[in-house]
């Protein structure tokens, strides 16, 4: 009987979470307090310091601290896949905030033309092999499902790939991370045409310095440019400081129209980005953020 009870506990732990992914206490995917820390506040615009040239507008659902940090690490490094749905809901909220801000900046009330295309920042192949999954892509799929459930047509366009291996980012400062990732990503052959079918939103689970999202934006813009190849080939980046004039043009907030209004090879919608979490010091309106963090503790 004792062996039977032990077997039943092991089976239950496979189906039900043994502990909260945020605080580790209650038997729940996320306890109410940790859910509040993850999704209890309106997603905010985040800006790393220094802010890389070419980084699109980024919105985050929560600061990367305490319970949120624990939940993201549990999902990414320990394979606690039960956390995918709540993390996807948080990412979907950040995507909606980014789209709403883009519409306000463009002065138009209409939603994006075509579906929202969530383009996840890919993990390195060796990291995917070690973890057994690609966390950002998995969360993006959950976010797309949540967006569709709430009335926003959305799908995942996993068109970014690493062109070459990069060094481990741990221990690198913001400038070194940008240099490390420069030219590392490219859009797969045919992916540029796919990206012209909707509003492109770059997504990731976490933003710290913004280097990964900046490189992802460069790769997408290179594929979308009339001068850029729709292949793994390298195009000169318009988002790094060496092309300052074009870089400033890329950072305009209004949409660039495709088709007869703006040229068939132009980006159909302005690129924005969304993440589940970002560094606490990157959030705008920090006094309100500090109060929200205090309430969650």
VEXSE-303848 format. One record per residue: residue in one letter; x, y negated, z negated of N, C-alpha, C, O in turn. Coordinates in steps of 0.1 Angstrom, whole numbers, plus 5000, padded with zeros to 4 digits. Atoms other than C-alpha are relative to their C-alpha. Example, Ala and Ser with C-alpha at 12.3 -4.5 7.8 and 13.67 -1.06 7.14 Angstrom:
a500950125000512350454922500949885000501949884993/s499150115000513750114929499249894992499749784991/
This chain:
x500850125000500050005000500949875000500549775007/x499150125001502949764992500549985014500649865018/x499550014986504449835027498949945009499249865018/x501150054992501049765042499849854998499549785008/x500250145003500649435024501249925007500949815012/x498950074994504149335036499949995015500249885021/x500250004985503349435072499049895003499149825013/x501150094997500149225070500549864999500149775007/x499550145002502048915057500949975012500849865017/x499150024989504648955085499149975013499449885021/x500850024989501848985111499349864999499149795009/x500650135002500048675096500949895004500549795009/x499150104998503148475098500349985015500749875020/x499950014985503348545136498949925006499049855016/x501250064995499848415141499849864994499449775001/x500250125008499548145114501449954995502250034992/x498750065005502347905104500250034986499350024978/x499749975013504148005073500249874991500149874979/x499850135007504747635064499749895010499849905022/x500250124992503947285076501349975008502449975002/x498850044992506347185104500749874996501849855000/x499550135005506846845088500650014987501849974985/x499550005014507146895051500450134994501050144984/x499749865004507447275048499250054988499650154982/x500749965011504847295021498850095003498850215000/x501249934999501347395030500050095013500850075022/x500149914988500447685054499149935010497949955010/x500750084990499447465083501049965011502249955008/x499150054990500947365116500649874996501849854996/x499650125007501047015102498949964990497749974993/x501050045010499446905070499449865003500049795011/x500550134997497246595070500949894998500949795007/x499150115001499946375057501049995011501449885016/x499050004989502446485084499349975013500049915022/x500850054988499746445111499949855000500049795011/x500150145001499246095099501449935004501449835011/x498750054997503046035101500250005015500949925021/x499749984986503046165137499049925009499549865018/x501050064991499846025151499049904993498049874999/x500950085007498245805125500149855004499249774999/x499950144996499445475140499949985015500150085022/x500150034985498945305174501450015005502349954999/x498750004994501945385196500549865003499749775007/x499550144998504245085199501150005011501750105014/x498950024991506744945224501350014992501449964981/x498749985007510345045215501149955009501049975021/x498950064993513544875225501350034992501549984982/x498749975007516945025216500949885000500849795009/x499050115000519744785206501450065000501850134991/x500350084989521544735228499050075010499050195010/x500949944990518844785255500750025013501249925019/x499349984987520344945286499349935012498049935012/x500650054988519844765319499450115008500050225010/x500749904993517244955339499150094992498450184998/x500949925008515445115310498649955002498349835000/x501350054998511745105318499349974987499850014977/x500850025013509144995292499750134994499250225000/x500149875007509045265266499049984988499149884981/x500949995011506245345241500250134992500450234998/x499849895009506645575211498850024991498349924986/x501149975009504045745189500449984986499649944977/x499650015014506145745157501549984999502250015008/x498650015003509445665142500750134997500050224991/x499349885002512045935142500650014986501749974984/x499650005014512245985104499250104993498150134997/x500849925010511246225076499350115007499850195014/x500849894995508346455086500050015015500050125020/x500049994985508346355123501350065005501350145014/x498749954996512046425126500050154997500550235006/x500049865003511546765109499150085009499550195014/x500949934990508646855132500650025013500650125020/x499450004987510546765163501250105000501450185010/x498949915001513646965152499550144999500150235005/x500649875001511447265142499550055014499850175018/x500549964987509847265177501250025009501250125017/x498949994990513147205196501050114997501350195005/x498849915003515747405177499550144994500350244995/x500449875006513747675158498850075008498450175004/x501049934992511147745185498650014993497950114996/x501350005007508047665163499049945010498749835010/x500950044988505747655194498649964996497949905003/x501350055005502647605173499949854998498949794998/x500050145001503747245170499849935013499749815014/x500150074986503447185208498749925001498849815006/x501250074998499747085207500049864993499749764999/x500050135007500046805180501149915006500949795007/x499050084994503346685196499549955014499849835018/x500650044987501546675230499049894998498949805006/x501150105003498646475215500749874997500349765002/x499350125003501146225202500649945012500649825014/x499450054988502946195235498949945009499149845016/x501150054992499646155253499549864996499249775004/x500450145005498745855231501149905004500749795007/x498950104996502145695239499949985015500149865019/x500150024986501545755276498849905003498949815011/x501250094999498045585273500449864997500049765003/x499650135004499645295255500949935011500849815013/x499250054990502245255282499249965012499549855019/x500950034988499645265310499249874997499049785006/x500850125004497445005291500949885001500549775006/x499150125000500444775287500449965014500549845017/x499750034986501344805324498949935007499149845015/x501150074994497844715334499849864996499649775003/x500150145006497844415311501149915007500849805010/x498950074994501244305325499749965015500149865020/x500250034986500044335361498749925002498549885013/x501250084999496844145353498850065007497950005011/x501149934994494544415366499350094991500050154982/x500749915009491844605348499950155005499650234997/x500249864995491944915371501050094995502150054991/x499149905004493545235361501050035012500949985023/x499049964990496445395380499450075012498450145010/x500549934988495845505416500650145000501850164999/x499549865001496045885418500250054986499949974977/x499849955014496946105389501249944993502049885000/x498850035007499346015362501050115001500650234997/x499049904998502546205369501049994988501849894988/x499150005012504446295337501350075005501250195009/x498749954995508146345347500950024987501449924982/x499249985012509946505318501549995003502050035013/x498650004999513646445312500550144997500250194986/x499649865001515246785317501150024989502049944988/x498949965009517346955290501150075009500850125020/x498949934993520747095300499750155001499050214992/x500349864998520547455313500550084988499850174984/x499549925011522747585285499149984988499050074980/x500950025012520447425259498750075002498250134992/x501349934998517347575275500350154997499450224991/x499749865003519047915274500250034985499750134980/x499849985014520047875238498749994992498550074983/x501350025007516647755227498950095004498050124996/x501149924994514547975249498949935006497949995010/x501150084994512447685261500649865003501649824997/x499750144998512547325274499049924993497949914997/x500950065009511047125246499249885007498049875006/x500650114994510346805266498950045011497849985011/x501049954990508646995295498850064993497750044998/x501149935007506547205271499149894994497949904995/x500850115006505346885252499349925011498149895010/x500750074989504646715286498850085005497850015008/x501149924995502447005297498849984990497649974994/x501150015010500446975264499449865001498249845000/x500550144999500246595268499149985013498149915012/x500850014988498946625304498650074998497650015002/x501349945004496246865291499149914992497949904994/x500750095009495246615264499549885008498449845006/x500450124992495146325289498850045009497849975010/x501149954992492846535312498750024992497649984996/x501149985009490646625283499349874996498149874994/x500550135004490146265274499749915012499549795011/x500550074988489346155310501149935009500749865018/x499050064992492746055325500650125008501350205003/x499349904992493846265355501550004998502149905000/x498650005002497346385348500550145003499850245001/x499349874998499846655357501549974998501949864998/x498650005002503446735351500750025013500450115021/x499149994988505946675379501450024995502149924993/x498649975005509146845367501050005012501450115016/x499250014988511146715396501549964997502349955007/x498650045003514346605378500950124996500450214989/x499149905003517346835376501449944997501749835002/x498650055002520946795363500950045012500950155016/x499149984989523446755391501350074995501950145003/x498849955005526346845369499950004984499149934979/x500050005014527146925333500549874994501349805000/x499650125007527546645308500550044986500250154981/x499449975013529446625275498949994989497849934992/x501050005011527546675242499949854996500949784994/x500350145003525946335233500349974986500549854982/x499850035014526546375196501349934998502349975003/x498850085003529046125183500349895009501249815007/x499750104990528845905214499249874997498049884992/x500850135002527845535211499149985012499250055022/x501050034989525245375234500749995013500350055023/x499350014987527845275261500550135005500550165017/x499449884996529545605260498950105005499150185014/x501149914996526145785264499649965014499350055023/x500350044986525345575295501050055010500750105020/x498949954991528745655310499950155002500250205013/x500049864999528346015302498950065009499150165016/x501249964992524946045319499949945014499149995022/x500150074988525545815348500150105012501150175014/x500049914988524646005380499850154997499950235006/x500249865004523846325361498750065005498650185006/x501349954996520246355372499749975015500249875020/x500550024986518646385407498650065001498350154994/x501349954996515246445421500250125009500950115019/x499949894991514746785437499649975014498849885016/x500550024987514346805474498550005002497950104997/x501450004999510846705483499349934988498149904989/x500650055012510246565448499649855002498649814996/x500350144998510346205460498649985006497949895002/x501350004993507246265482498950024990497949964990/x501049975011505446415452499849884991498749864987/x500250125009506146105431499349895006498949804998/x500850104994504445885456498550024999497849945005/x501449965001501146055448499349954988498249984986/x500750055012500445875415500949914992501949864997/x499350095009501645665386501150084992500750184985/x498949935006505045785374500349954985500549844983/x499650035014505645805336501050104996500850224995/x498949925005508945935324499750044985499349954977/x500349965013508546135292501150094994501850155001/x499149925008510746285265499550024986498649954982/x500449995013510446405230500649894991499949854981/x499450105009512846145215500849905008501449945018/x499150104995514545825224500949944989500349904978/x499150075010517645695205500649885006500249775004/x499450114993519845485227499449965013499649855018/x500750034987517645505258500950045012500450025024/x499149974989520545645279499350115009499450105022/x500649904992518645955291498849955008498749995020/x501150064992515545765301500549905011499949895022/x499450094990517645505319500550085012500350045023/x499549924989519345775339498950075008499050085020/x501249944993516045945347499349895009498949935020/x500650114992514645605359500949985012500449965023/x499150024989517745565381499850105011499750075023/x500249894990517245905397498749995007498650015019/x501350014993513545845404500049895010499549905021/x500050114991514145505418500950035013500649985024/x499249964988516945645441499350085009499450065022/x500849924991514645905454498949935007498549965018/x501150084994511845655460500449895009499649855018/x499550114992514045395476500050035015500450145018/x499949974986513745365514501550035004501750095014/x498649984996517545365514500650124993501750174996/x499449895008517945655489499650135006498550145012/x500449864995517946025498499050064991498950044979/x501049925007515146255488500650144997500050245001/x499349885002517646515478500849994987500749894979/x499250015012520146595451501249915002502049884993/x498950094997522546355468500049884991499049844986/x499950125009523846055449499849875007500349855018/x500250144994522545705457500649904990500649924978/x499550115009524145385443498849954991497849924996/x501150045010522145295412499849855000500749775000/x500350145001520344965411499749964986499349844983/x500450035014519844985373501249984991501049954979/x498850025009523444955360500649865003500349805013/x499650144999525144625354500849965013500849845016/x499250034988527344645386499149945011499649885020/x500950064990524244555406499049924993497849954993/x500850085010522844285383498849955007497749955001/x501150064993520644115409498950105002497750074999/x501049904997518844435420499450054986498350094985/x500449955012518744545384498949924994497949974988/x501050095005516744245374498750025007497650015001/x501249984992514344305402499250134996498050134995/x500649885004513744665391499349994987498450074984/x500650015013512744545356498849925000498349894989/x501350074999509744355368498950094995499050214997/x501049915006506544475350498950035010498150125007/x501149984991504144445379500250135009501350165011/x499849894991503444745402500549975014500249865018/x499650024986505044785436499150095008499150225006/x501049934992502444895461500650085011501650055017/x499649924988502745175486499049985011498049925009/x501050004989501145215520500049865007501149795007/x500050124991500044915541500349884992500749774997/x499850125007500344675512501549984996501949874992/x498750015005503944745504501150095007502250095002/x499049914994505644995527499950144995499850174983/x500349865003505245375528500950064990500650164984/x499049935009508445455509500249934987501049964979/x499850085013507945205480499450084989498650174991/x500649935011507245325445498649964999498249845000/x501450034999503545345442499649934987498749844988/x500450075013503245235405501349974993502350034995/x498950035009505645075381500350124992499450194987/x499649895008507645325362500049954985500549854982/x499950025015507045335324500550134994500650235001/x499649885007508145585298499350014987498849914981/x500649975013506745745267500750114993501250215000/x499349895008508245955239499250024987498449944983/x500749975013506946125208500549914989499849854981/x499450075010509445945186501249925005501849965015/x498850084997512145675186500649964987500049964977/x499350055012514645535162499249894993498749815000/x500950105007512845335135500449855003499549775004/x499650134998514945025142499749955014500049835018/x500350044986513845015179498549965001498149915012/x501450044999510144945171499849854998500549794990/x500450145001508644605176499149994988498550094984/x500950035012506744445147500450094988499650174984/x499449915010508944615121499349994986499250094979/x500650005013507144485090498750094999498550164989/x501149915000503944665100500450155000499850234994/x499549874999505944975108500550054986500250164982/x499649965014507544975073498850034991498950124983/x501249975008504144955057499450135004498950214995/x500549874996502945255078500850114994500250214990/x499149905005505945455068499850024985499850134980/x500250005014505345365031498750084997498750164987/x501349945002501745485033500050155002499350234996/x499949864996502745825048500850084989500850204989/x499149935009505145905019499250024987499850084978/
